[in-house]
Amino acid sequence: MKLPANRFLILALLDVGGPLHGHAIRQEAQLIKVAAWGEVKVGALYATLHQLEKEGRIKQIGQSREGNRPTRTTYRITATGRTELRRLRLGALNESGLRSDPIDMVIASWVNAPKAVVRLALARRETDLKVFLKRLARYHESAATTGQPWVAMAVIRHWEIRARAELAWHRELEAIIR
């Protein structure tokens, strides 16, 4: 089951944080940098909010306006929303194994490719992974200094471990190519 990231994020934030307006949800998504690690499309959060409301998973509980800012609608999660959140959590937790990775299809298609082309492409990917690891280190440092909850640290650590495993696989692959 592929977790519908935007739906899950909104339902989880409303469940944990209580009633929030759309802008607060967007700010929280940006604060925890969920677009970088959670497949959330921050620009689509408002559309998802409206869809969840239409489905009865969240409910408007008021509107407010501060100064020159636009009117903000505050939402809360409904019982139906909590049921969906539980279903999404259990579905994701019960999924074992790994999803397919496009790199595997690419590798399989290189059966007749010159080794120099393969090495060059893999070198670029390895560089990207190293850059990603540096970015994760910055996220980790930022999360530690801003007092993010343990769950944020756990997610960042999970991504670090996965990126390091990819780099180890790259070294093995280079040995196979030679």
N, C-alpha and C positions, 0 to 999 in steps of 0.2 A: 504494500500500500504506500503510495507516495503521499506524504503528508502535505495537505494544502496549507502552506506556510502562512499566508496572510490570514486566513480564517483562524488557524490555530493561535497565532500571535494575538489577535484581537480578543478572542475568547479567553485566552490565558491571562492577558493583562487585566481584563475586566473582572475575571474570577479572583485574581490575586490582589489587584490594586483597588477594587471597588469601582464605582462609577467614574468614568472619564469622558472627556470630549475628544473628538477626532484629532485635534491638534496635539493634545497630550499623548495620545497613542503614537502619533507620528514622532514626536520628540523622544519618547521612550525608545522607539525602534532605532532612531538615529543615535541616541546615547549609547545603547548597547551594541551598535554597529551590526545589527542583525542581518542587514542586506549582504554583508561580507561572508557570513557563515551560515545563515539560516534560510537562504533562498527566498527571503521576503522581498517583495517588490514594493518599496516604500511609497512610490508614486501611485500605487493601486490600492492603498489602504482605505481611502474614502469610498471607493466603489465597493470594496468588500464590506465596509461598514453598512452601506445602504442595502446590500444584498442580504447580510445577516439580519438586518432589521426587517426587511420584507419577509424573510423566512420565519420570523418570530424568535430568533436565537438571541437577539438583543432588543432592548426597548429604550426609546427616548424617555428621559425623565425630566428634562428641562432644557432651557436655553438661557444663555447669559451673554452679556456684552460688556467689555471693559474698554472704556475710552474710545479711541478711533478704531479699535480692532473689530474684525467681523463678528457677527453673532456666532456663538459656538453651541452646538448641540451636545448635551451630555447623555451618555448611554450607560445602561447596566446590563449585565448578563441575565438571561431568563433561565427558568428550569430546563427548557428545551436546549438552550445554549450550553448549560452545564452537562447535560446528557451527551451532547455532541462532543464537547471537550473531553469527557471521559472516554468516549468511543475512539476519538482521535489519538489520545494518549495510549490507550491499550493497544490499538492497532499498530502504532509505531513501536511500542515496546515489545510486542509479540513478534515483530518481524526480525527474523534472524538472517544472518548472511549479509552479503554485500550486494549493492546494486551494480549493474553493469557500468563499466567506465568506457567512454569513447576511445580511450587510448588503446584498449584491447582490440577493437575493430581496426584501428589504424595499423597496429603492429601486424595483425593477421593479413592485412592487405599489402604489406611490404615484402611478400615472399620473393618477388623478383627485383626488388629495388636495390640499387647500388648501396653498399654498406656505408659509403661516405655520406650519402643523402640521409640515411637513417641516423647516423651518428650526429650529423648537424641538427636535425630536427629534435633529437633527444637532448642534445646539449642546450638548445633553446628552452625546452621544457624544464630541464634541470635548473637552469638559471631562474626561470619563473618561479619554480618551487622554492628556491633559496630566497628570492625576494619576498615571497609569501610568508616564509618562516620569519623573516625579519619583521614583517608587518605584524605577525602574530605576537612576536616578542614585545613590540610596542603596545599592542592591545593589552597584553598580559600586565605590563608595567603600569599602564594607565588604569586598568581595572584594579590593580593592587593599591595604587596611590589614591584612587577616588573611592575606595571602600566598597567596591562592587560585591554583591553577595557571592557565596561560595559556588553557586550554580554557574555564574559567569566565568569564574576561574576554571571550573570543570569543563565547560564547553571549549574554552580556548585551549586547554591542555589536550583535549580530545583531538582537536584540529592539528595541534603541534605533533602529536604522536602519529597521526595519519600522514602528515606531510613528510615526517622523517622516514616513515615506512616507504613512501613513494621514492624518496631519494635512495634508500637502501636497494630497492628494486631496480632503480636506474643503474646502480653500480653492478648488480648481477647481470642485467641485460647487456651492459657494455662488455662484460666478460664473455657472455654467450656470443655476441656479435664478433668478437675477436676470434 
